[in-house]
Amino acid sequence: MPDNSPQLDTGTFAQRVSIAVGITILFVLLIWLFGVSFEVFLLIIAALLIALPLRAGAKKIHQKFGWNETLSLIVVIVGVLGLLTAIFWLLASRINTQIAEFQEQTPEAIANFEQRLASSQLGQQVLNNLPDPAQLMKNGPKLLTRATGVLSGTFGALSNIYVVIFMAAFIVADPKLYRQGILRLVPKRGRKRAGEVLDQLNTTLVHWLMGQLFSMTVVGLLTGLGLWLLGVRLAGVLALFAGLISFIPNLGPIIALVPALLFAFLDGPQQALYVVILYMGVQFVESSLATPLVQKKLIDMPPALVFGSQLVIGAFGGILGLMLATPIVAMLMILTQMLYVQDVLDDETMDVGS
């Protein structure tokens, strides 16, 4: 019986194989490019979070007092720097003293915690799984290599801060230049809508950062007051750390609890329990009252989506990715709702904030 199936000549087969290989190589290159450029993208977002609120403040002053934009911007920058300087001047000596005490008392707190672990069977199992100090000494070269990596990472972080500050300065100096540059990439018929999207992204980032700073302040003050009332050592440093690390949603409060528990255990397990209750109460107030109050104008972001985005973006961007995951998700949701839900699906019922 003759074979009527279509025959694939060698040239056509080679062409298809070449196309498949080309697509695969292109896909791999795109993934590589994404991994390489993702940190740059995060630095740009960080610069925007510095520049846009400064510009928003200058715009408010310009509208209220009628001053020109340059003078308004100078007033805002000087005001922010003055506020930071005043806070540093008021708290620097006390915080420096407590940081020195923190460094001195941390070994004692860790040793005390190990003793309490050793008093229980479960704690002994945990200690048995910890590396032996003698073994750590044998692994000295490896530890030195890791320490070198940490040092280089520190210099990398400092250079990133330098880059972010300079990018923010350029954006603050002339934001219209970059806005017009983006709009020129859009066809003329869509530039008005693109401008609306950029305005909404601007508003979202500014509101998110202002809300986050307010929440950090609430967390720091309530934590400091609670630790002081409980008599926990170094309450000021622990409260400052809790306020700063709360910039990272979900994971920040857990990280902040660790050193507080170590020092609370110096006064017994009951004190540690009180500290846990305190931190849970502070997070309840922050998540139920402070955050909704100041971020009510933002779009509603499901907690599971935020946490999942932290895992994904943190895997690519490290600690900076964890810190910026929430504003990135907010921006993506704005883009999805305005450009897809409203423009493509023609659904105007979705609220994208104000």
C-alpha positions in Angstrom: 0.0 0.0 0.0 1.6 3.3 -1.0 2.5 5.8 1.7 0.4 9.0 1.1 1.7 10.9 4.2 3.4 14.2 3.3 7.1 14.0 3.1 9.3 16.6 4.8 12.3 17.5 2.8 15.7 18.1 4.4 15.7 21.8 3.8 12.3 22.4 5.4 13.2 20.3 8.4 16.5 22.2 8.9 14.6 25.5 8.6 12.1 24.4 11.3 14.9 23.2 13.6 16.8 26.5 13.1 13.6 28.5 14.0 13.1 26.3 17.1 16.7 26.8 18.2 16.5 30.5 17.5 13.4 30.9 19.6 15.0 28.9 22.4 18.2 31.1 22.3 16.1 34.2 22.3 14.0 33.0 25.2 17.2 32.3 27.2 18.7 35.6 26.3 15.5 37.4 27.5 15.6 35.6 30.8 19.3 36.5 31.2 18.6 40.1 30.3 15.8 40.2 32.8 18.0 38.9 35.5 20.8 41.3 34.7 18.6 44.4 34.3 16.2 43.6 37.1 18.4 45.3 39.8 18.6 48.4 37.6 14.8 48.4 37.4 14.6 48.2 41.2 17.1 51.1 41.6 14.9 53.2 39.2 11.8 52.4 41.4 13.7 53.4 44.5 14.8 56.7 42.9 11.2 57.4 41.9 10.1 56.8 45.6 12.5 59.5 46.6 11.9 62.0 43.8 8.1 61.8 43.3 7.2 62.7 46.9 9.6 65.7 46.9 8.0 66.9 43.7 4.5 66.3 45.1 5.3 68.4 48.2 6.7 71.2 46.0 3.5 71.1 43.9 1.4 71.5 47.0 3.4 74.5 48.2 3.3 76.0 44.7 -0.5 75.7 44.5 -1.1 77.0 48.1 1.3 79.9 48.2 1.9 80.7 44.5 5.7 80.4 44.8 7.6 79.2 41.7 8.3 75.5 41.4 12.1 75.9 42.0 11.6 77.8 45.2 8.9 75.4 46.4 11.2 72.4 45.7 14.1 74.0 47.6 11.8 74.6 50.6 10.7 71.0 50.5 14.2 69.6 50.3 15.5 71.9 53.0 12.6 71.0 55.2 13.2 67.3 54.8 16.9 67.6 55.4 16.2 69.9 58.4 13.7 67.4 59.9 16.2 64.5 59.4 19.0 66.5 61.0 16.8 67.5 64.0 15.9 63.9 64.6 19.5 62.8 64.3 20.6 65.5 66.6 18.0 64.6 69.2 18.5 60.9 69.1 22.0 60.3 67.9 23.8 60.3 71.3 21.2 58.1 73.0 20.9 55.7 70.1 24.7 55.4 69.7 25.0 54.6 73.4 22.3 51.9 73.1 23.9 50.5 70.0 27.2 50.1 71.9 25.3 48.4 74.7 23.5 46.2 72.2 26.8 45.0 70.8 28.1 44.3 74.3 25.0 42.5 75.6 24.1 40.5 72.5 26.6 37.6 73.3 25.1 37.5 76.8 21.5 37.4 75.4 22.5 34.6 73.0 24.2 32.6 75.7 21.2 33.0 78.0 18.9 31.9 75.2 21.0 28.8 74.6 20.9 27.9 78.3 17.1 28.1 78.3 17.0 26.0 75.2 19.3 23.4 76.8 16.9 23.1 79.7 14.3 21.4 77.5 14.5 18.2 75.4 13.3 20.0 72.3 15.8 22.8 72.9 18.6 20.3 73.3 17.7 18.8 69.9 17.9 22.3 68.4 21.3 22.9 69.9 22.6 19.5 68.8 21.8 20.5 65.2 23.8 23.8 65.5 27.4 23.8 64.1 30.2 23.1 66.6 32.6 26.0 67.3 35.6 23.7 66.6 34.1 22.8 63.2 33.6 26.5 62.5 37.3 27.1 63.1 38.2 24.3 60.6 36.0 26.1 58.1 37.9 29.3 58.6 38.8 29.8 54.9 35.2 29.3 53.8 34.1 31.8 56.4 36.7 34.3 55.2 35.4 33.9 51.7 31.9 34.5 52.9 33.0 37.5 54.9 34.7 38.9 51.8 31.4 38.4 49.9 29.5 40.2 52.6 32.1 43.1 52.4 31.8 43.3 48.6 28.0 43.2 49.0 28.2 46.1 51.5 30.2 48.2 49.0 27.7 47.2 46.3 24.9 48.4 48.5 26.7 51.7 49.1 27.2 52.2 45.4 23.5 51.4 44.8 22.6 54.1 47.3 24.8 56.5 45.5 23.2 55.6 42.2 19.7 56.0 43.6 20.4 59.4 45.1 21.8 60.7 41.8 18.9 59.3 39.7 16.5 60.8 42.2 18.2 64.2 41.9 18.0 64.1 38.1 14.3 63.2 38.2 13.5 65.9 40.8 15.4 68.5 38.8 13.4 68.0 35.6 10.6 65.4 35.8 8.8 66.8 32.7 11.8 65.8 30.6 11.4 62.1 31.4 7.6 62.2 31.3 7.7 63.8 27.8 10.3 61.2 26.7 8.0 58.4 27.7 4.9 60.0 26.1 6.8 60.4 22.8 7.2 56.6 22.6 3.4 56.3 22.5 1.3 57.0 19.3 -0.3 60.4 19.3 -3.8 59.1 19.7 -2.8 57.3 22.9 -0.7 60.0 24.6 -3.6 61.5 26.6 -4.4 58.2 28.1 -0.7 57.4 28.7 -0.5 60.7 30.6 -3.4 59.7 32.7 -1.7 56.4 33.5 1.5 58.1 34.4 -0.3 60.5 36.7 -2.1 57.6 38.4 1.2 55.7 38.9 2.7 58.9 40.3 -0.2 59.3 42.8 0.0 55.6 43.8 3.7 55.7 44.6 3.5 58.9 46.5 0.5 57.8 48.6 2.1 54.4 49.2 5.4 55.9 50.5 3.6 58.4 52.7 1.5 55.7 54.1 4.4 53.5 54.7 6.4 56.2 56.5 3.4 56.9 58.7 3.0 53.2 59.5 6.7 52.9 60.3 6.5 55.8 62.7 3.5 54.2 64.4 5.2 50.9 64.7 8.4 52.5 66.1 6.6 54.7 68.6 4.2 52.0 69.9 7.0 49.4 70.1 9.3 51.8 72.0 6.5 52.7 74.4 5.6 49.1 75.0 9.2 47.9 75.5 9.9 50.8 77.9 6.8 50.0 80.0 7.8 46.3 80.1 11.3 47.3 81.1 13.1 45.5 78.3 16.7 46.5 77.8 17.7 48.7 74.9 14.1 49.6 74.1 15.1 52.5 71.9 17.3 50.5 69.6 14.8 47.7 69.3 12.0 50.2 68.6 14.1 51.9 66.0 14.9 48.6 64.3 11.2 47.6 64.4 10.1 50.8 62.8 12.7 50.7 60.0 12.3 47.0 59.2 8.5 47.3 59.0 9.2 48.9 55.6 9.2 45.3 54.5 5.6 44.1 54.8 4.8 40.7 56.2 8.4 39.7 56.9 9.6 42.9 58.6 7.7 42.3 61.9 9.0 38.8 62.2 12.6 39.9 61.7 12.1 42.7 64.3 10.8 40.2 66.9 14.0 38.1 66.9 16.4 40.6 68.8 13.6 41.7 71.0 13.0 38.1 72.1 16.7 37.6 72.8 16.8 40.5 75.2 13.5 39.7 76.8 14.7 36.2 77.6 17.3 37.9 79.8 14.5 38.7 82.2 12.8 35.3 81.9 10.3 33.5 79.5 7.4 35.4 80.9 8.9 38.7 79.8 9.5 37.1 76.3 5.8 36.2 76.2 4.8 39.7 77.0 7.1 41.0 74.2 5.4 38.6 71.7 2.0 39.9 72.8 3.2 43.5 72.5 4.5 42.9 68.9 1.3 41.2 67.9 -0.7 44.1 69.3 1.4 46.7 67.5 1.0 44.8 64.2 -2.7 44.6 64.8 -3.0 48.3 65.3 -0.7 49.0 62.3 -2.5 46.7 59.9 -6.1 47.4 61.1 -6.0 51.1 61.8 -2.9 52.9 60.7 -2.4 51.4 57.2 -6.1 51.5 56.1 -6.3 55.1 57.4 -3.5 56.5 55.3 -3.6 54.1 52.3 -7.4 54.1 51.8 -6.9 56.0 48.5 -4.8 53.2 47.1 -6.1 50.2 45.2 -6.9 47.2 47.3 -4.1 44.7 47.1 -4.8 41.1 48.3 -2.3 40.1 51.1 -1.6 36.8 49.4 -0.7 38.6 46.2 1.7 40.9 48.1 3.3 38.0 50.0 3.7 36.0 46.8 5.2 38.9 45.0 7.7 39.3 47.8 8.9 35.8 47.3 9.2 36.1 43.5 10.7 39.6 43.4 12.9 38.9 46.4 14.3 35.8 44.6 15.5 38.1 41.8 16.2 41.3 43.6 17.3 40.2 47.1 16.5 42.5 50.1 15.8 45.4 47.7 13.3 43.3 45.9 11.6 42.5 49.2 11.4 46.2 50.1 10.0 47.3 46.8 7.7 44.3 46.0 4.6 46.1 47.3 4.9 49.3 45.2 5.8 47.2 42.1 2.6 45.1 42.6 0.6 48.3 43.0 2.0 49.7 39.8 1.3 46.5 37.9 -2.3 46.5 39.2 -2.8 50.1 38.1 -1.5 49.2 34.6 -3.7 46.1 34.4 -6.8 47.9 35.5 -6.4 51.0 33.4 -4.9 49.5 30.2 -6.6 46.2 30.2 -9.8 46.2 32.3 -10.9 49.7 31.4 -9.5 50.1 27.9 -9.7 46.6 26.5 -12.7 45.1 28.5 -14.4 48.5 28.6 -15.2 48.0 32.3 -15.3 51.3 34.1 -16.5 49.9 37.5 -13.0 49.1 38.7 -11.6 51.7 41.1 -7.9 52.5 40.6 -7.7 54.9 43.5 -7.6 58.7 43.5 
